[in-house]
Structures are given as C-alpha cells and as structure tokens.
Amino acid sequence: MTINQYEQYIHKKGWDDRFRYMLLDRMRSDCDYFLGNGQIYGNHLWAGNVADQIGYMKALWNSFPEDGKPEWLTMEQILNYEKEMLALLTAKSGSKD
C-alpha cells in the first residue's frame, strides 16, 4: 500500500485523537519488541509485517496537526525503526539457520 492508502484507511475508520495516540504507542511498543525479544517475528506487529507497520505508523503520526504531534515519537524515530527492522530482516534472510 502507499502512504496515501494508509492515510485513507485511518481517515475512513474515524478514529479520534486519543485512540490514534494509543494505537501509535502500541505500534511503537511492537517495534521495540520486534527488535528485542520478538526475534524478528512479523506476527508480533499490529500490522503483521514491517512494511505495513511502518506505513500505518507514518500515516498515524501525520494525522495529527503540527501542534498535536506526539512528543514521545518523532518521524525520525519511525524512520529509524524502519531502517533497523528492515536491516534485521535482510540479515536474517541471508543467514543459513
């Protein structure tokens, strides 16, 4: 899906600010778990895979007005999650375990 499709999905759901904050925080926690004890297992992510997880996180973050964006998560941090998670998946797919 494209970022626009993620944004459309979120808009269509009609989630209020409070719910979107909670969901974004849950997704952030999922990423931390994925990178730690989750052993790079996509089913531990709310969206089920890294690409969709990050796509929804970007769309959720962008859904808030500039003065309402979460202070506890920046777009730079989301991009860093994306980079780290994709790097781990790439390394795992290249290993012979």
Number of C-alpha atoms within 10 A of each C-alpha: 9 11 15 11 13 19 19 12 13 17 14 9 8 10 12 10 13 9 11 18 17 11 17 22 16 14 20 22 14 20 25 15 16 21 16 10 9 15 11 20 15 19 13 16 23 19 17 12 14 22 15 17 20 23 21 25 25 19 21 20 22 14 16 14 9 9 7 11 16 15 7 8 13 13 14 9 12 18 14 12 19 17 11 14 21 15 12 15 15 11 10 12 10 9 8 5 5
